[in-house]
Amino acid sequence: MTVKLEIQNLTQVFNRQEVLHSLSFTVNDGEFLSILGPSGCGKTTILRILIGLLPPTSGRIIKDGNDITTAPPSKRNMGIVFQNYALFQNMTVLGNVEYALKFNKEFKSRSRAVAENIIEHVGMTEHIDKKPYKLSGGQQQRVAIARTLACKPDIILFDEPMSALDAATRLSLRDEIKRIQNQFHTTMIYITHDQEEAFALSDRIMVMDVGMIQQLDSPGAIIANPSNMYVREFVIDNLRHKIDSLAKYVQPGISPPESASASKITASLGMAK
């Protein structure tokens, strides 16, 4: 695998308090990496440093072999999807997606056609002339994703994009994000506190607590071999509690409609005790 992003000894200090403790990790080209942890563990700080919104206290960010630690956001070729959508309320779906393209030399001359194509890819063509307040939360998040995809970033960062959505919409948007990743072969880094979400989406998961990496591995490896008690309690025990809470509603002799991956995780959880 080709390394797309390499983080070297990343440290961040706020008010004399170290909130990131010399983190080092890599992200492979085309990989879906979730950064999983509770509120306040430092995961959003990592995202802000990667996109260029916050300078690190120390450490380096290497992208495609180039040091981008001090590069401005516009020179990093990364996109970001926020939790609150961050759409322009006075613009239509088309206007929101086309806006950034008008300031990009590569796309300026064909901004309308590029925007319309991306909107079609995320299934929002029938809403193209609507303004955000006429859209559901899930539809607004699709517009935000389309706007990010339009400039063809190498890496897309997601900052808890589903936190404000209902369960059904989260499941639908989860499938949409994976479809988009497969279609565009984009590297994705996904911030979440939801264990189930991380396991459903990720190639690898970076489990964090108090500014430190507790484990970075594939979902299967984390289930089979949790690195410490924190990972066991925060990840495995929480997943098991969710499964147990639903199991009481399943009638004896009737199997719940599970995907193959969900079945494997359920079986693995039974073994990881």
Secondary structure, DSSP 8 states (H G I E B T S, - for coil): --EEEEEEEEEEEETTEEEEEEEEEEEETT-EEEEE--TTSSHHHHHHHHHTSS--SEEEEEETTEE-TT--GGGTTEEEE-TT----TTS-HHHHHHHGGGG-TTTGGGHHHHHHHHHHHTT-GGGTT--GGGS-HHHHHHHHHHHHHHT--SEEEEESTTTTS-HHHHHHHHHHHHHHHHHHT-EEEEEES-HHHHHHH-SEEEEEETTEEEEEE-HHHHHHS-SSHHHIIIIIIHHHHHHHHHHTTS-TT------HHHHHHHHHHHH--
